[in-house]
Amino acid sequence: MPEIVADSDIRGILHAHTDRLEEMAKATLARGYQYFGVADHSQSAYYAGGLSAEEVVQQQTEADGLNKKYGRAFLLFKGIESDILADGSLDFPTGCWRASILL
């Protein structure tokens, strides 16, 4: 069969759980990738090191700073694996999320 996707076709990592965001971003950039997508677990997933609402805001603030630092050369996407609770609500309060768009 013909090779459909080569390693050189991969431009980034879209879904990753973090340990140290800046170090992971630097390593991804050093591999020549153009983007890195963060998607840690939410607080209900305590067994997987889920982030509290405060930690999500802190992580997003750090990602925003790194996006400013790298400019158009590299982009960090921000996300979270938010659990849907038994009552149908999300694991985080409204206002926890902050979107940012780079032009």
Secondary structure, DSSP 8 states (H G I E B T S, - for coil): ------GGG--EEEEE--SSHHHHHHHHHHTT-SEEEEEEEBTT-GGGT-B-HHHHHHHHHHHHHHHHHHGGG-EEEEEEE--B-TTS-BSS-TT--------
